[in-house]
Amino acid sequence: MNIIVCIKQVPDTADVKIDFEKGTLIREGVKSIMNPFDTYAVEEALRVRERLNDGSKVIVLSMGPPQAEAVIKEAIAMGADDGILLSDRAFAGADTLATSYSLAMGIRKIGDFGLIFAGRQAIDGDTGQTGPELAQWLNIPQVTYVRKIEEITSEKAVVQRMTSYGFDRIEVKLPAVLTVVKDINQPRLPSFRGVMKAKRFKVKVWTADYVGADRRFIGLDGSPTRVKKMFAPPQKHRGGVKWSGDPVELAEKLAKELQKHGLIR
Ligand SMILES: Cc1cc2nc3c(=O)[nH]c(=O)nc-3n(C[C@H](O)[C@H](O)[C@H](O)COP(=O)(O)OP(=O)(O)OC[C@H]3O[C@@H](n4cnc5c(N)ncnc54)[C@H](O)[C@@H]3O)c2cc1C
């Protein structure tokens, strides 16, 4: 089966620059990298391929401008078997729904998909919507926040899903979408052989027509959301209040204050 990993190229900075007029990210002059969560997704896909050892292939898929070929080559250097870039002016301006539809069409075109990996979220867009929407478009199950794959066969997976209280253990039939968190593994560094393979590797570039995408669901026109306004949230005063004095009196004062705000009875 094909193990497909969705990888996104993102700016290499937490200090994302915004064009407030256009409501878009300024990408010029900013170094780009593979979305950090996606490196964990690639690593896990490689480990699943090794565990299955049945001829399964790891294929990475990205949607973006031509320069996104760089992240595909990075995944090839790590050990992925193949890499595809969905790139077409018709895809531009996509929101998460149009992005996930386009990726789903790419995945259908690849075919024979058993596991589809995505990161928990992208560090620029930050919505965490693409993976779950992808599962919806493909009409297959999904598990988000996966922190461990306990069992894997070509039919099913048993995974741990991170929660605020620990984790859930979930059995899921394949094909399925899994979005992963950083606790899942430690991504490998590319080997020398991998780097040489990536240098020679010719990324396949697929257009909207090639994957049979319906124009009503792609790009800006296929995006039901619009960025109306972008702004940096005002910095909140975080200094807090400082009290000093007798500890017993202070404890009573604190209890009263908490009562006033309904935090204790
Ligand atoms: C109206 C509107 C217009 C926009 N126009 C543009 C634009 O012109 N150019 C632009 O770059 N962005 C644009 N965006 C942002 C774009 O929608 C998001 O970057 C994209 O949909 C993914 O959402 P996210 O970044 O929140 O990813 P998340 O949902 O947080 O990502 C989760 C995971 O999904 C996968 N994933 C996400 N995006 C991709 C991708 N492109 N390829 C492969 N895997 C992926 C990765 O595995 C990632 O870890 C626009 C958004 C809106 C709302």
The ligand as an SDF file (V2000), in Angstrom:
LIG
                    3D

 53 58  0  0  0  0  0  0  0  0999 V2000
   -8.9520   33.1040    2.3030 C   0  0  0  0  0  0  0  0  0  0  0  0
   -7.6180   32.5000    2.4710 C   0  0  0  0  0  0  0  0  0  0  0  0
   -6.6750   32.6800    1.4930 C   0  0  0  0  0  0  0  0  0  0  0  0
   -5.4300   32.1230    1.6210 C   0  0  0  0  0  0  0  0  0  0  0  0
   -4.5220   32.3060    0.6440 N   0  0  0  0  0  0  0  0  0  0  0  0
   -3.3150   31.7610    0.7250 C   0  0  0  0  0  0  0  0  0  0  0  0
   -2.3530   31.9370   -0.2900 C   0  0  0  0  0  0  0  0  0  0  0  0
   -2.5970   32.6250   -1.2820 O   0  0  0  0  0  0  0  0  0  0  0  0
   -1.1500   31.3320   -0.1670 N   0  0  0  0  0  0  0  0  0  0  0  0
   -0.8580   30.5590    0.9400 C   0  0  0  0  0  0  0  0  0  0  0  0
    0.2390   30.0090    1.0120 O   0  0  0  0  0  0  0  0  0  0  0  0
   -1.7440   30.3680    1.9280 N   0  0  0  0  0  0  0  0  0  0  0  0
   -2.9550   30.9460    1.8480 C   0  0  0  0  0  0  0  0  0  0  0  0
   -3.8370   30.7740    2.8380 N   0  0  0  0  0  0  0  0  0  0  0  0
   -3.4510   29.9210    3.9460 C   0  0  0  0  0  0  0  0  0  0  0  0
   -3.8280   28.5040    3.6160 C   0  0  0  0  0  0  0  0  0  0  0  0
   -5.2010   28.3540    3.6460 O   0  0  0  0  0  0  0  0  0  0  0  0
   -3.2720   27.5590    4.6540 C   0  0  0  0  0  0  0  0  0  0  0  0
   -1.8800   27.7170    4.6970 O   0  0  0  0  0  0  0  0  0  0  0  0
   -3.5580   26.1090    4.2920 C   0  0  0  0  0  0  0  0  0  0  0  0
   -4.8910   25.9320    4.0070 O   0  0  0  0  0  0  0  0  0  0  0  0
   -3.1990   25.1410    5.3870 C   0  0  0  0  0  0  0  0  0  0  0  0
   -3.7550   25.5630    6.6040 O   0  0  0  0  0  0  0  0  0  0  0  0
   -2.8150   25.6600    7.8450 P   0  0  0  0  0  0  0  0  0  0  0  0
   -1.6050   26.4170    7.4290 O   0  0  0  0  0  0  0  0  0  0  0  0
   -3.6220   26.1770    8.9670 O   0  0  0  0  0  0  0  0  0  0  0  0
   -2.3780   24.1560    8.0600 O   0  0  0  0  0  0  0  0  0  0  0  0
   -2.8430   23.1110    9.1750 P   0  0  0  0  0  0  0  0  0  0  0  0
   -4.2280   22.6930    8.9140 O   0  0  0  0  0  0  0  0  0  0  0  0
   -2.4980   23.6480   10.5310 O   0  0  0  0  0  0  0  0  0  0  0  0
   -1.8320   21.9570    8.7740 O   0  0  0  0  0  0  0  0  0  0  0  0
   -1.9560   20.6410    9.3070 C   0  0  0  0  0  0  0  0  0  0  0  0
   -1.2080   19.6920    8.4240 C   0  0  0  0  0  0  0  0  0  0  0  0
   -1.8320   19.6320    7.1480 O   0  0  0  0  0  0  0  0  0  0  0  0
   -0.8580   19.4180    6.1370 C   0  0  0  0  0  0  0  0  0  0  0  0
   -0.8590   20.5520    5.2110 N   0  0  0  0  0  0  0  0  0  0  0  0
   -1.3480   21.7960    5.3980 C   0  0  0  0  0  0  0  0  0  0  0  0
   -1.1550   22.5480    4.2910 N   0  0  0  0  0  0  0  0  0  0  0  0
   -0.5380   21.7660    3.3950 C   0  0  0  0  0  0  0  0  0  0  0  0
   -0.0610   21.9500    2.0710 C   0  0  0  0  0  0  0  0  0  0  0  0
   -0.1660   23.1100    1.4400 N   0  0  0  0  0  0  0  0  0  0  0  0
    0.5310   20.9050    1.4400 N   0  0  0  0  0  0  0  0  0  0  0  0
    0.6530   19.7040    2.0640 C   0  0  0  0  0  0  0  0  0  0  0  0
    0.2410   19.4700    3.3110 N   0  0  0  0  0  0  0  0  0  0  0  0
   -0.3520   20.4830    3.9670 C   0  0  0  0  0  0  0  0  0  0  0  0
    0.4810   19.2660    6.8660 C   0  0  0  0  0  0  0  0  0  0  0  0
    0.6760   17.9200    7.1590 O   0  0  0  0  0  0  0  0  0  0  0  0
    0.2450   20.0590    8.1440 C   0  0  0  0  0  0  0  0  0  0  0  0
    1.0860   19.6680    9.2020 O   0  0  0  0  0  0  0  0  0  0  0  0
   -5.0980   31.3370    2.7590 C   0  0  0  0  0  0  0  0  0  0  0  0
   -6.0630   31.1880    3.7570 C   0  0  0  0  0  0  0  0  0  0  0  0
   -7.2980   31.7580    3.6410 C   0  0  0  0  0  0  0  0  0  0  0  0
   -8.2920   31.5910    4.7590 C   0  0  0  0  0  0  0  0  0  0  0  0
  1  2  1  0
  2  3  1  0
  2 52  2  0
  3  4  2  0
  4  5  1  0
  4 50  1  0
  5  6  2  0
  6  7  1  0
  6 13  1  0
  7  8  2  0
  7  9  1  0
  9 10  1  0
 10 11  2  0
 10 12  1  0
 12 13  2  0
 13 14  1  0
 14 15  1  0
 14 50  1  0
 15 16  1  0
 16 17  1  0
 16 18  1  0
 18 19  1  0
 18 20  1  0
 20 21  1  0
 20 22  1  0
 22 23  1  0
 23 24  1  0
 24 25  2  0
 24 26  1  0
 24 27  1  0
 27 28  1  0
 28 29  2  0
 28 30  1  0
 28 31  1  0
 31 32  1  0
 32 33  1  0
 33 34  1  0
 33 48  1  0
 34 35  1  0
 35 36  1  0
 35 46  1  0
 36 37  1  0
 36 45  1  0
 37 38  2  0
 38 39  1  0
 39 40  1  0
 39 45  2  0
 40 41  1  0
 40 42  2  0
 42 43  1  0
 43 44  2  0
 44 45  1  0
 46 47  1  0
 46 48  1  0
 48 49  1  0
 50 51  2  0
 51 52  1  0
 52 53  1  0
M  END
$$$$
